[in-house]
């Protein structure tokens, strides 16, 4: 049934005993089950677009998940306050890929067919030579390492200059880039000039993942440590209005996994902030009185093991979609923090899931690495029905591990990019077979069938997520980088490389695009602003 009314419809399903509020799997302290009987359906309308809540249910596949939900703030209802995208009408790029669906809203614009890559400016970070148990991390940015861009109002700028006057510089303007570095510092850069807009902030440990800025513009920047060079090691919140640390969250004694890194980029939904950890825990955070508190946690195991989450969680309405380093893909009802369904995607899955609604049904796309399969295997690129976890299609791309400076896994680390314009119906990703002469392919898949439409070889393997630009004719072009420092401009409809240039040392990081400008960090000590012309 298709409904086309320009109102919100908030649908409450009521049983004879009251409102259905949850259902659970075989959790350690959750033993209730779902009651699917429905007596009445109440509908309330207000002047907003239609958004239905996805059902509070559990599928048989989720029985495989052994989980525990702990609620700390019992006086705060955990139901999402709204189901709309908090980032849709908010200026800037504030989280990985900029949206809860992890489908980038930063689609660039270009005139005609681009043929040139120009370096506008280069910003240099420090280099940390500290020897850790996990190597020397240097500077610049790593995986996923995407920059953020905050667009301050004049009033907000005045507040920052007054409250953080000893940290800001004359170059602080409305558009401020924020980049977390492997050297353990956060850098603030003026978008136009490429000069520092305030003093860097030392967080003590390398930052590998993408930070996240609260879309309410309350000033809170969420930062995750990637490697324990120093203690404390964990997660931080820094307020950018006064340049102070709001919170330091170290080792979680209740976590079911000991590794306490946070590469995942937190996401805001329904008045809460959700933060997956590599300690096997999903944290639901609530901000009140300028303090951030843990509302509740979801800890889980599959087959007796608690995996870590390096990928960022994708969100559609009240469902969150997580992948982990054991290959589990789990849908979570964010109201209750209970698993809805589970799917096993064969191998370590660090690439962030992308979700897109089709006729009101969320469809999710992701792919795995070639890691736990052994020295060789397949990257399984999949499309799943986000309501029930059923497979729509699966595409297998063969590959292997490679012995470079260290053992490097093949497969997918990049997040997919959904096509628009003349590429409507396609989805793109970088997938690395890691074979000499065939290190990586930029591949276009048919969204409906999974069929490979074309495969364009890149010069070296790529973990960087592609971004898109569109011209006045509706033609789509893709920009992506590889780990040899090359940047490519690719015509989306047929995969032809229109321009390539070796610029950086190693582009593991994912870029953002504003108009025809690309902001991307490289391993080494460089952040670049590029023009695509």
Backbone torsions as a table, in degrees:
resi	resn	phi	psi	omega
1	UNK	NA	130.1	179.5
2	UNK	-102.7	130.3	178.5
3	UNK	-119.3	130.0	-179.1
4	UNK	-131.0	79.2	179.6
5	UNK	-125.4	138.1	-175.1
6	UNK	-86.7	52.9	179.3
7	UNK	-137.7	158.9	164.7
8	UNK	-70.5	141.5	167.1
9	UNK	-123.5	111.2	177.1
10	UNK	-99.5	113.1	-173.0
11	UNK	-103.3	122.1	177.0
12	UNK	-110.7	125.0	177.5
13	UNK	-96.4	121.2	-172.4
14	UNK	-116.0	130.8	174.3
15	UNK	-96.7	178.6	179.9
16	UNK	-63.6	-22.9	-179.3
17	UNK	-98.7	-2.5	179.4
18	UNK	132.2	-167.9	-175.8
19	UNK	-72.5	132.2	174.5
20	UNK	-71.0	122.2	-176.4
21	UNK	-118.8	-5.4	178.8
22	UNK	177.1	166.3	170.8
23	UNK	-154.3	153.8	-169.3
24	UNK	-137.2	163.9	174.6
25	UNK	-95.3	-146.8	-175.6
26	UNK	-89.3	55.0	179.8
27	UNK	-69.0	157.3	-177.8
28	UNK	-65.3	-32.3	-178.3
29	UNK	-127.2	18.1	178.1
30	UNK	-127.2	115.2	-175.8
31	UNK	-125.9	2.0	-179.6
32	UNK	-74.7	164.4	179.8
33	UNK	-126.6	168.5	-178.1
34	UNK	-80.5	143.1	170.3
35	UNK	-109.9	111.1	-174.9
36	UNK	-87.4	-0.4	-179.6
37	UNK	-73.2	141.2	-177.1
38	UNK	-126.7	127.3	178.2
39	UNK	-96.8	-45.0	-178.4
40	UNK	-142.2	158.9	173.2
41	UNK	-126.3	119.9	179.9
42	UNK	-103.8	138.0	-176.2
43	UNK	-126.8	130.7	178.4
44	UNK	-123.6	137.2	-178.4
45	UNK	-118.8	143.2	170.7
46	UNK	-136.9	176.5	-174.2
47	UNK	-85.1	68.8	177.5
48	UNK	-144.0	164.8	177.1
49	UNK	-62.0	155.0	179.2
50	UNK	-66.2	130.7	169.7
51	UNK	-143.1	117.8	176.3
52	UNK	-94.9	143.0	172.9
53	UNK	-75.6	135.4	174.1
54	UNK	-67.0	150.9	-170.0
55	UNK	-66.7	147.9	174.7
56	UNK	-88.0	94.6	-174.6
57	UNK	-147.0	178.7	176.1
58	UNK	-144.4	138.0	179.3
59	UNK	-103.0	161.0	-175.8
60	UNK	-56.7	-34.5	-178.7
61	UNK	-60.3	-30.2	-179.0
62	UNK	-73.0	-13.1	177.8
63	UNK	-63.8	-19.2	178.9
64	UNK	-72.7	-16.9	-176.0
65	UNK	-91.7	118.1	174.1
66	UNK	-92.0	114.0	-171.8
67	UNK	-135.1	162.8	176.0
68	UNK	-139.8	130.1	174.5
69	UNK	-110.8	124.1	175.6
70	UNK	-114.8	130.3	179.0
71	UNK	-108.9	124.2	-179.5
72	UNK	-96.3	-41.0	-178.8
73	UNK	-98.1	82.7	-175.7
74	UNK	-74.7	-15.2	178.0
75	UNK	-88.0	0.6	177.8
76	UNK	-113.7	118.0	178.4
77	UNK	-63.2	129.7	-177.4
78	UNK	-81.4	-2.2	179.2
79	UNK	-66.9	134.3	178.6
80	UNK	-59.8	136.4	-176.5
81	UNK	-72.6	-28.7	175.8
82	UNK	-154.1	163.7	-176.6
83	UNK	-109.4	3.8	-176.8
84	UNK	-80.9	163.6	177.9
85	UNK	-73.6	112.2	-179.5
86	UNK	-65.3	-16.9	-174.1
87	UNK	-98.1	-10.4	-169.8
88	UNK	-59.4	-44.1	-176.9
89	UNK	-109.1	19.2	-178.9
90	UNK	-102.6	129.7	-177.4
91	UNK	-69.5	152.1	174.8
92	UNK	97.5	179.8	174.2
93	UNK	-119.5	107.6	-163.2
94	UNK	-113.1	-3.8	179.7
95	UNK	-155.7	176.2	-179.9
96	UNK	-61.1	123.2	-177.6
97	UNK	68.0	-2.3	167.6
98	UNK	85.6	-10.0	-176.2
99	UNK	-140.7	159.2	175.0
100	UNK	-61.5	-32.8	179.6
101	UNK	-75.3	-10.9	-176.1
102	UNK	62.7	20.1	168.2
103	UNK	-94.4	114.1	-170.2
104	UNK	-57.7	131.7	171.8
105	UNK	-89.3	-7.0	179.4
106	UNK	-89.6	72.5	172.7
107	UNK	-85.6	123.0	-176.6
108	UNK	-78.6	172.2	179.1
109	UNK	-127.2	140.4	-179.1
110	UNK	-145.5	150.5	177.9
111	UNK	-93.7	130.2	177.5
112	UNK	63.4	-147.5	179.0
113	UNK	-105.1	116.5	-176.2
114	UNK	-69.2	148.2	-178.9
115	UNK	-142.3	6.0	-173.1
116	UNK	-146.1	145.0	175.8
117	UNK	-118.8	120.6	-175.8
118	UNK	-117.2	136.1	175.9
119	UNK	-86.8	116.2	179.1
120	UNK	-82.8	-46.4	175.1
121	UNK	-157.0	163.0	176.4
122	UNK	-130.2	128.9	175.8
123	UNK	-108.8	135.0	-177.0
124	UNK	-106.4	131.1	175.2
125	UNK	-92.9	171.2	169.9
126	UNK	-72.8	170.5	176.5
127	UNK	-125.5	124.8	179.4
128	UNK	-97.5	118.7	-178.8
129	UNK	-99.2	13.7	179.0
130	UNK	-60.8	130.6	176.5
131	UNK	-85.8	122.3	178.6
132	UNK	-114.4	174.6	175.6
133	UNK	-65.5	-11.2	-176.3
134	UNK	-119.2	21.3	176.7
135	UNK	100.4	-175.1	175.8
136	UNK	-101.6	129.9	-169.5
137	UNK	-100.7	-14.5	171.7
138	UNK	69.0	-128.4	-177.7
139	UNK	-147.9	-158.6	-173.7
140	UNK	65.3	-147.4	-176.9
141	UNK	-131.7	154.0	178.6
142	UNK	-117.6	-153.9	-178.5
143	UNK	-90.2	126.7	5.4
144	UNK	-92.9	-26.0	167.1
145	UNK	53.2	26.7	-177.8
146	UNK	-70.6	135.5	173.2
147	UNK	-67.1	157.6	168.0
148	UNK	-109.6	156.4	171.3
149	UNK	-131.7	118.4	177.9
150	UNK	-100.7	134.0	177.6
151	UNK	-109.7	100.5	-176.9
152	UNK	-80.2	144.2	168.7
153	UNK	-77.8	165.4	178.2
154	UNK	-61.2	-38.2	179.5
155	UNK	-65.2	-40.8	178.1
156	UNK	-66.1	-38.4	177.0
157	UNK	-61.4	-41.1	177.6
158	UNK	-61.2	-41.3	178.7
159	UNK	-62.0	-44.6	180.0
160	UNK	-62.9	-45.2	-178.2
161	UNK	-63.9	-32.7	179.6
162	UNK	-78.3	-42.5	-173.6
163	UNK	-88.2	-22.4	-178.4
164	UNK	-128.6	39.8	-171.9
165	UNK	-60.0	-33.3	-177.3
166	UNK	-77.9	-6.3	-179.6
167	UNK	-105.9	-25.2	-172.4
168	UNK	-90.9	158.8	-179.0
169	UNK	-117.6	169.6	179.4
170	UNK	-62.7	-22.0	-177.8
171	UNK	-81.3	1.6	176.4
172	UNK	-67.8	116.9	-179.5
173	UNK	-125.7	-175.0	-175.2
174	UNK	-63.1	-40.6	179.6
175	UNK	-96.2	111.3	-177.6
176	UNK	-121.0	124.3	175.5
177	UNK	-85.6	141.1	-179.9
178	UNK	-128.1	122.7	-173.7
179	UNK	-130.8	126.6	173.9
180	UNK	-90.6	132.5	-171.8
181	UNK	-112.9	155.4	174.0
182	UNK	-65.6	-15.9	177.7
183	UNK	-80.1	-1.5	176.7
184	UNK	89.6	18.7	179.8
185	UNK	-127.0	152.6	171.5
186	UNK	-99.9	131.4	-179.4
187	UNK	-111.8	144.0	-179.1
188	UNK	-120.2	123.8	-169.0
189	UNK	-132.4	135.2	173.7
190	UNK	-70.3	127.8	-175.3
191	UNK	-59.7	-39.4	-175.1
192	UNK	-76.8	-51.9	-170.3
193	UNK	-90.3	-24.3	-175.5
194	UNK	80.3	9.8	178.8
195	UNK	-94.4	156.3	178.8
196	UNK	-60.4	132.4	-179.9
197	UNK	-97.6	-15.8	172.6
198	UNK	-160.5	172.1	179.6
199	UNK	-66.2	146.2	176.7
200	UNK	-66.2	158.6	-179.6
201	UNK	-116.5	121.3	-177.0
202	UNK	-87.1	117.2	179.7
203	UNK	-101.4	-1.7	170.2
204	UNK	92.2	-25.9	-177.3
205	UNK	-136.3	155.0	178.3
206	UNK	-56.1	139.6	172.7
207	UNK	-104.9	117.1	179.3
208	UNK	-100.6	-43.0	-174.4
209	UNK	-80.5	-168.4	-179.7
210	UNK	-101.2	129.0	178.2
211	UNK	-71.5	179.2	-179.5
212	UNK	-147.5	134.5	179.0
213	UNK	-108.3	133.9	-176.9
214	UNK	-62.1	123.9	-176.8
215	UNK	-68.7	-9.1	172.9
216	UNK	-74.7	-6.4	-176.8
217	UNK	57.0	39.8	173.4
218	UNK	-82.1	-0.2	176.1
219	UNK	97.7	-8.5	-173.0
220	UNK	-80.9	124.0	176.6
221	UNK	-109.1	123.3	-178.4
222	UNK	-94.8	124.6	-173.3
223	UNK	-126.8	138.1	177.6
224	UNK	-121.4	133.2	172.5
225	UNK	-72.1	146.6	179.1
226	UNK	-107.7	-30.0	-176.3
227	UNK	-142.3	136.1	-178.1
228	UNK	-83.1	79.3	173.5
229	UNK	-76.5	-30.5	-178.2
230	UNK	-145.5	166.9	175.0
231	UNK	-108.5	148.7	0.3
232	UNK	-74.4	156.3	-177.3
233	UNK	-125.5	125.2	-179.0
234	UNK	165.8	-124.0	-174.6
235	UNK	-127.8	146.3	-178.0
236	UNK	-129.3	157.2	167.0
237	UNK	-129.7	128.0	-179.2
238	UNK	-122.1	131.9	178.1
239	UNK	-91.8	124.3	-173.9
240	UNK	-84.1	-10.7	176.4
241	UNK	-71.2	-38.6	-179.5
242	UNK	-122.6	8.6	171.4
243	UNK	62.0	40.4	-177.8
244	UNK	-125.2	157.1	178.2
245	UNK	-81.8	123.4	179.8
246	UNK	-87.9	-36.7	-173.3
247	UNK	-153.5	143.2	168.7
248	UNK	-127.2	119.9	-178.5
249	UNK	-116.1	109.4	-177.6
250	UNK	-92.4	-140.5	-176.7
251	UNK	-65.2	133.2	177.6
252	UNK	-94.0	108.8	-176.0
253	UNK	-64.6	-20.6	-178.7
254	UNK	-92.2	-4.7	-178.4
255	UNK	-64.0	148.0	-179.4
256	UNK	-90.5	0.5	177.4
257	UNK	-138.8	142.5	-170.8
258	UNK	-83.4	-20.2	-175.1
259	UNK	-77.7	120.2	-169.0
260	UNK	-107.4	33.5	178.0
261	UNK	-83.8	162.2	-179.7
262	UNK	-138.2	84.1	176.7
263	UNK	-87.4	-21.1	-178.3
264	UNK	-67.3	142.7	178.7
265	UNK	-90.5	113.1	-177.9
266	UNK	-57.0	154.4	-177.2
267	UNK	-133.5	140.7	179.1
268	UNK	-93.8	134.4	177.2
269	UNK	-153.6	125.5	171.2
270	UNK	60.4	30.4	178.7
271	UNK	92.0	2.8	178.2
272	UNK	-123.9	159.3	171.5
273	UNK	-112.5	131.5	-177.9
274	UNK	-110.5	129.2	-174.7
275	UNK	-131.4	103.6	173.3
276	UNK	-74.8	145.5	178.8
277	UNK	-121.4	159.2	175.5
278	UNK	-79.1	4.1	174.3
279	UNK	-93.9	14.8	177.1
280	UNK	77.6	22.6	-175.7
281	UNK	-127.7	136.9	168.7
282	UNK	-102.3	122.6	-179.1
283	UNK	-101.7	132.8	174.5
284	UNK	-107.9	114.7	-172.1
285	UNK	-108.5	147.3	-179.6
286	UNK	-131.7	132.8	-179.1
287	UNK	-104.0	127.2	175.9
288	UNK	-147.4	139.9	-179.9
289	UNK	51.5	40.6	179.9
290	UNK	61.4	17.0	176.0
291	UNK	-116.2	139.3	178.7
292	UNK	-102.2	123.5	-178.2
293	UNK	-123.2	151.6	174.8
294	UNK	-77.4	118.8	176.7
295	UNK	-79.3	-48.8	-178.3
296	UNK	-160.7	165.1	179.4
297	UNK	-133.4	147.7	170.1
298	UNK	-117.2	119.0	174.4
299	UNK	-115.3	141.5	-176.2
300	UNK	-147.3	157.5	173.5
301	UNK	-133.3	150.8	171.5
302	UNK	-131.7	126.9	-176.1
303	UNK	55.7	36.3	175.3
304	UNK	83.2	-2.1	-177.2
305	UNK	-117.0	139.9	177.0
306	UNK	-100.9	111.3	-177.2
307	UNK	-83.6	169.2	174.2
308	UNK	-105.8	151.6	-178.5
309	UNK	-111.8	108.5	174.6
310	UNK	-94.7	-29.7	178.4
311	UNK	-69.6	155.6	174.2
312	UNK	-83.9	147.9	-179.3
313	UNK	-79.6	134.4	173.0
314	UNK	-94.8	147.0	-176.3
315	UNK	-130.7	134.7	169.0
316	UNK	-133.4	117.3	-176.7
317	UNK	54.5	-118.4	-177.5
318	UNK	-102.7	13.5	176.6
319	UNK	-107.7	136.2	170.9
320	UNK	-111.3	143.2	-177.6
321	UNK	-119.2	119.5	-175.5
322	UNK	-119.4	146.0	169.3
323	UNK	-126.3	157.5	-175.4
324	UNK	-140.9	179.8	-173.2
325	UNK	-82.0	7.3	169.3
326	UNK	-106.2	2.5	178.7
327	UNK	88.1	8.1	177.0
328	UNK	-77.9	137.4	169.7
329	UNK	-118.8	124.3	-173.6
330	UNK	-130.0	131.1	169.9
331	UNK	-93.0	133.7	-177.6
332	UNK	-121.5	132.3	170.5
333	UNK	-76.7	110.5	-172.9
334	UNK	-70.3	-16.7	173.9
335	UNK	-67.6	-45.7	-173.4
336	UNK	-104.3	-16.9	-174.6
337	UNK	67.2	24.8	178.7
338	UNK	-100.5	139.8	174.5
339	UNK	-61.2	141.7	177.9
340	UNK	-101.0	-46.4	175.7
341	UNK	-151.8	166.4	-179.4
342	UNK	-135.1	141.3	174.7
343	UNK	-137.3	138.6	178.9
344	UNK	-100.2	115.1	-177.2
345	UNK	-101.4	42.0	164.8
346	UNK	72.7	-37.3	-171.5
347	UNK	-158.6	172.3	177.7
348	UNK	-43.7	125.3	-176.8
349	UNK	-125.2	94.6	-179.4
350	UNK	-99.0	-19.0	178.5
351	UNK	-64.9	134.5	-179.4
352	UNK	-69.3	133.8	178.4
353	UNK	-65.5	143.8	171.4
354	UNK	-112.4	134.5	179.6
355	UNK	-123.7	137.2	178.8
356	UNK	-141.3	134.0	178.3
357	UNK	-79.8	137.2	172.7
358	UNK	-126.0	111.4	-178.5
359	UNK	53.9	42.1	176.6
360	UNK	83.3	-1.5	179.5
361	UNK	-107.3	124.4	177.2
362	UNK	-71.2	130.0	175.0
363	UNK	-114.8	132.9	-177.6
364	UNK	-115.7	147.4	-178.8
365	UNK	-127.9	135.1	172.8
366	UNK	-165.9	171.2	179.3
367	UNK	-147.1	159.5	-175.1
368	UNK	-106.1	173.8	175.7
369	UNK	-93.9	176.6	170.7
370	UNK	-111.6	94.2	-171.6
371	UNK	-135.1	-74.8	-176.1
372	UNK	-74.7	-10.9	176.6
373	UNK	-70.6	-19.8	-175.8
374	UNK	117.3	-157.3	-176.2
375	UNK	-71.0	-22.1	178.5
376	UNK	-145.5	163.1	-178.1
377	UNK	169.8	-141.8	-175.9
378	UNK	-136.1	146.3	161.9
379	UNK	-88.5	119.5	178.3
380	UNK	-95.9	105.9	177.0
381	UNK	-95.8	123.9	-168.4
382	UNK	-129.8	156.0	168.2
383	UNK	-122.5	124.8	-179.2
384	UNK	-119.9	149.3	169.4
385	UNK	-72.9	117.5	-174.0
386	UNK	-73.4	-10.4	177.0
387	UNK	-82.9	-34.8	-173.5
388	UNK	-130.5	-5.2	178.2
389	UNK	80.7	8.4	-179.7
390	UNK	-74.8	145.0	-178.5
391	UNK	-75.7	126.9	172.6
392	UNK	-87.9	-48.2	170.9
393	UNK	-156.2	161.2	177.6
394	UNK	-137.8	132.5	177.4
395	UNK	-120.3	130.3	-178.5
396	UNK	-105.3	127.2	177.2
397	UNK	-119.2	118.0	-176.0
398	UNK	-73.9	151.7	178.9
399	UNK	-173.5	-169.5	-176.5
400	UNK	-157.2	176.1	169.3
401	UNK	-84.8	154.6	178.0
402	UNK	-127.0	141.9	176.3
403	UNK	-94.2	98.5	177.2
404	UNK	-106.1	-125.8	173.5
405	UNK	-69.0	-21.0	172.9
406	UNK	-153.5	172.9	176.6
407	UNK	-66.9	123.4	-176.5
408	UNK	-119.9	123.5	-177.0
409	UNK	-73.4	150.3	172.6
410	UNK	-93.3	-176.8	177.2
411	UNK	100.8	-148.2	-172.8
412	UNK	-109.7	122.5	169.8
413	UNK	-115.4	-22.9	-178.6
414	UNK	-78.1	149.1	173.6
415	UNK	-84.7	138.8	-177.5
416	UNK	-65.7	160.4	178.4
417	UNK	-124.4	123.8	179.7
418	UNK	-82.3	134.0	-177.8
419	UNK	-75.2	150.2	174.6
420	UNK	-133.4	176.7	177.7
421	UNK	59.7	-128.7	-179.8
422	UNK	-73.7	-1.8	176.8
423	UNK	-109.2	16.3	174.9
424	UNK	-56.1	133.5	-178.7
425	UNK	95.3	-2.7	177.7
426	UNK	-111.6	156.6	170.0
427	UNK	-136.2	137.5	-171.9
428	UNK	-115.4	149.2	170.5
429	UNK	-159.6	156.4	170.8
430	UNK	-90.2	123.5	177.5
431	UNK	-127.7	129.1	-170.2
432	UNK	-108.2	106.0	172.8
433	UNK	-68.0	-21.3	178.1
434	UNK	60.9	38.5	177.5
435	UNK	-110.6	131.6	177.2
436	UNK	-51.7	127.5	-174.6
437	UNK	89.2	-13.9	176.1
438	UNK	-148.0	66.4	-176.1
439	UNK	-71.9	-39.8	-175.7
440	UNK	-155.1	147.6	174.6
441	UNK	-125.2	135.2	167.8
442	UNK	-89.1	115.3	-168.6
443	UNK	-118.3	136.4	172.6
444	UNK	-104.3	125.6	179.3
445	UNK	-112.4	147.7	170.8
446	UNK	-75.3	123.2	-177.7
447	UNK	-63.8	-30.5	-175.6
448	UNK	-77.8	-36.4	-171.2
449	UNK	-118.6	-19.0	-174.0
450	UNK	83.8	-0.2	-179.9
451	UNK	-61.0	137.7	175.5
452	UNK	-77.4	117.5	-179.7
453	UNK	-83.4	-37.5	172.0
454	UNK	-163.1	164.1	178.9
455	UNK	-139.7	115.7	-177.0
456	UNK	-106.0	117.4	179.7
457	UNK	-67.6	138.3	171.1
458	UNK	-103.7	166.6	-173.4
459	UNK	-74.2	-28.2	179.8
460	UNK	-149.1	173.2	-174.4
461	UNK	-69.8	155.7	-172.6
462	UNK	-136.5	129.6	172.6
463	UNK	-109.0	-8.7	-175.7
464	UNK	-75.4	138.6	-179.4
465	UNK	-82.8	132.2	-178.8
466	UNK	-70.8	153.8	174.9
467	UNK	-127.0	159.8	-173.8
468	UNK	-117.1	151.5	170.8
469	UNK	-130.0	154.6	-179.6
470	UNK	-136.0	144.5	-179.0
471	UNK	-103.4	-175.2	-175.0
472	UNK	-66.5	-16.8	178.3
473	UNK	-93.3	0.0	-176.4
474	UNK	81.1	17.5	177.9
475	UNK	-87.7	134.4	-175.8
476	UNK	-100.6	139.5	176.3
477	UNK	-128.8	146.5	-176.0
478	UNK	-117.5	138.2	174.3
479	UNK	-114.8	131.8	177.4
480	UNK	-148.5	162.7	-180.0
481	UNK	-124.9	165.8	175.3
482	UNK	-126.9	176.0	-173.8
483	UNK	-82.9	6.9	171.2
484	UNK	-102.0	5.1	177.0
485	UNK	89.6	11.0	178.3
486	UNK	-86.0	144.3	170.5
487	UNK	-116.7	136.1	-177.2
488	UNK	-120.4	144.1	166.2
489	UNK	-114.0	121.6	-171.8
490	UNK	-122.5	134.5	175.0
491	UNK	-75.4	123.5	-170.2
492	UNK	-67.0	-34.1	-172.3
493	UNK	-71.9	-27.1	-176.8
494	UNK	-134.9	-2.6	176.1
495	UNK	81.5	8.8	179.8
496	UNK	-70.9	131.7	175.9
497	UNK	-79.4	118.3	-177.2
498	UNK	-92.6	-27.0	179.3
499	UNK	-157.3	146.0	173.5
500	UNK	-147.5	145.5	-179.9
501	UNK	-154.3	131.9	174.6
502	UNK	-84.6	120.2	-171.6
503	UNK	-124.1	-53.6	-174.2
504	UNK	-99.3	-172.7	177.5
505	UNK	-85.4	-44.5	-176.2
506	UNK	-165.4	110.0	179.2
507	UNK	-93.0	78.6	168.1
508	UNK	-77.1	-31.6	-172.1
509	UNK	-72.7	156.8	176.3
510	UNK	-95.4	145.3	-177.4
511	UNK	-94.6	169.9	162.2
512	UNK	-117.4	158.9	179.1
513	UNK	-130.1	131.1	176.4
514	UNK	-125.9	116.3	-173.0
515	UNK	55.8	-118.8	177.5
516	UNK	-107.8	22.5	-177.8
517	UNK	-105.9	135.0	177.7
518	UNK	-111.3	128.6	173.4
519	UNK	-111.6	123.3	-176.4
520	UNK	-151.6	142.8	177.0
521	UNK	-101.9	151.5	179.3
522	UNK	-121.2	150.6	168.8
523	UNK	-65.4	150.9	-169.6
524	UNK	116.1	-107.7	174.1
525	UNK	-159.0	33.6	-171.0
526	UNK	-125.4	139.6	169.3
527	UNK	-119.6	131.7	-174.5
528	UNK	-116.3	146.1	162.6
529	UNK	-115.1	123.3	-175.8
530	UNK	-118.2	149.5	170.6
531	UNK	-107.7	134.8	175.3
532	UNK	-103.3	113.3	-172.0
533	UNK	-126.3	NA	NA
